[in-house]
Each structure stands twice: as C-alpha cells, then as structure tokens.
Amino acid sequence: MEDRRLIDDGIIPGSHLFTIRKGEPAHENIQHRLISVETDIIKIKGKTGRWECRYYDGRTRQCDIYSDRPEECRVLACWDTRPIEAVYTTRHLTRKDLLSNVQGIWELVEDHQQRCDYKTILLLHERINTHRDKTAKSRLREMAAYDRQIRLTLIENSVAPDLMDFLFGRPLNDTLPPLGILLH
C-alpha cells in the first residue's frame, strides 16, 4: 500500500506492471516453493526478455528511481532477509485498490477474474488428468479464448497493449503450459 503514490503519481506507470492474479500458482520466494497466491500481487516488469529490474541501470549500477523506489526495495537487505519477509506478506497493493474507481475497467477485471479463476483452472486440469474429461478440456480452451479476446477487444478500443498484463495478469497461454496444462 505504501507504493500506491508511485503509481498514482506516474513514477511507475501501469505499463511497467504485471499482476499475478489471486489463485495463480507462483514461486514463493521466502520458502522457495510453488503456492497459489492468496491475493493479487502487482510486480514490476523486468527488462525485455529478462527478470532484471527495469529501473536498474547496469552501466552506473544504480536504480533510476532510487529516491522513489518501492517499499520492498527499501527494506531489501541481501545479508538479512527478515525485513523483506515481514513486508512480503502484508498490505499488498491490489488491482482493486488502483482500479475500483475506474468505471468500466474494474468491472471487466472482475469479470475476467471470475471467468478465468485459477482455482477453477486447476480443478479442470485435475478432471482432465484423473478422468480424461473432454468437457473440462473444452472449458479450459474457452477460458483461454476469452482471455485472448478480452485483451484484443480492449486494444482495439484504444487501451494500451502494455497495460494488459497489469489489468488481467499474464495471458493464460503463457501461464498454463508451465503448470503442465496444454490446450492442443
């Protein structure tokens, strides 16, 4: 929540963010395991094709937004991870915090979250694996098609393409294969 002003003031634009959505499996950095996240986690996108922070200048070895860096960066000390562990699990800034007052967009984000819920995705995947359920596979394909279409529709209606990962999280076509979910 301490970082909201960085986004509201345009220091970190929405186009530099992506969302790990509630329920999405993600690597948990403290205990080094895969978990289903309990709430949205808004992250800064890395540099193109890499996980290196987009605000890190490798030439000068400095942060381009050091005086306005996010809270996690302020408390990160590689030699003592206890402060970052304390911040890591509390007061997450969510898409709802940032978008609930944006008429139309928030309703689309909520609808997408409901239609493409990771809890449902994982249950469908289990039905495919344990029962060879063709209906479940068809439903997963429909979810992925909806995920693609909502992004394309917004882009066609002049919403910047680089906002899609923030608004709807990473595309299902990108997040499902690492979970072993293939839609072919």
N, C-alpha and C positions, 0 to 999 in steps of 0.2 A: 504493500500500500504506500510505502514511503516513496516509491518510484512513480506514482501517478503523475506528479507535476512534470516529470521528464517527458512524458508522452503528451500531456495537455499543453505544455509549452513548446512542443515541436522539437525538443532537443533529440529525442529518439522518435522518429516518425513511425507510424503504423506499418509502413512498407519495409521497415527493418526488423519486424517482429514476426514470429510464428507462434502458434498455440499448440500445445499438447493438450488434447481435449480430455475432459472428465471421462474416466474409464479406459482411456487408451493405455495399452501396455508401454512402459518406458523404463529405461535403465535408471535405477535409483542409485545416486552417486555416493551416498553415505555407507550403505551396507552392500553395495555392488551386486544388486540383484534386479531382476525384472519384476515390476509391480504394475498394477492397474492404478493410475493416478486418481486421487480422490476428488480433485478439483482441477479446473483449468490451470495450466502452467504457461505463462507467457514468457517466451525466451527471445533473445536477440539472435537474429540470423547470423550465421558465420559468413566469412568471405566466400565468394562464389566457389563452390565445389570443395570447400574446406570447413572445418569446425573452428578455425581460428577466429577470434572476436573481430568483427568488422571495424571496431574502433581502435584496435591495436595497430600502431604504426611500427612495422618491423625495422624500418630504417633508423628511427630515433629510439626504438624500444620504449615507447611511451603510449599512453592512452590519449586519444584525440579528444575525449570528453572527460578528462580526469576530474576536473572540479565539479562536474555534474554526473559522475558515474553512478550506476545503480547501487542499491543497498548491499546486494550480495558481493559486489566488487569491493565495497568499502570495508566489509568485515572479513574478507578472504585473507587468510594468512597461511601460506602453504605449510609452515612449520607447526601450526596449531590450528586444527580444523574445528575445534569446539565452537568458536563464534559463528562460523558459517553453518554448522549443523543446527545451531539454535535458530537462526534466521530462516534456514531452508524449509522448515516445516510450519512456519507461521505466517499469517497475514498475507497470503498470496493475492496479488492483484489479478483480477479475472476479466474476461471479456465483458461480463455483465457490469462490472464497475465502470468500464470505459464506454460501453455502448448502449446501456439500458435507456438512455435518454435520446438516442438517435432513432427517430421514428422510422419504421420500416425495416431498417437493417437488423435491429435487435430481434425482431420477430422472425426474420429469415434465419438468423444464427440459432435461435431456439428451435425452430422447426428442423433445421439441419441436424442439430444435436440429437433431437428425438428420433428422426428418421435414420440416422447413421450412428446410433449409440453403440459404443464398443462392447457393452455388456451383451447386447443382442447379437452383435457380430461374433463374439466368442461362443455364445450358445449355439448359433447356427453352424459355426465351424465344428463344434463338438458333435452336433447331429450328423453332419456330413461324414466325419471320421468314424463314428460309432455305428451309424445306421445307414450309411450311404444314401442319405436323404437328398434326393434331387430337387425337391421343393426348397430346401434350405439353401442349396447352391444357387438356385434361381433367384431367391430373395437377396442373397449377397450380391449377385450381379445387378439386380435392380438398385440396391443401395449404392453401389459404385457408379452406376449410370446417373443416378440422381446427384451424387456428389460432383461428378464431372459437369452435369448440365447446369446446376445452380451457379457454379463458377463461371461457365461460359456465358450464361444469361447476364450475370452482373457485369462482366467485362464488356459485353455487347451494349450494356446500358451505362457505359462510361465510368464504371468503378475500376480503379487501377488494378491491373493484374497482380502486382506485387503486394496487394492487401489480402489476397485470397487465403494465404497460409495463416494470417492473423485471424481473419474472420471465421474460417471453417476448419482450421487446423491443417495439417498436411493432407494431401489427397489420399483417399483410400487406396488408389492404385499404387501409392508409394509405401503405405503403412501395412498393408495386408500381406504382401509376399514375405517380409521378414518374420511374420508370425506363422508362416507355413500355409497361408491361405492363398491358393492360386485359383483364379476365376476362369481359366481357359477351358 
